């Protein structure tokens, strides 16, 4: 997993999951698609940060 910082403020902007090794989806015997080491698998980004004042 790689953390994606904001280049100006260095605040947390998101994460990216990357394959850490070569593998076949479902295992070698499954004949599933090949995923090479370093291939991005998923990315999640933060769109906004909001501070909410609790109701009193």
Order of alpha helices (4+ residues) and beta strands (2+ residues): beta-beta-beta-beta-beta
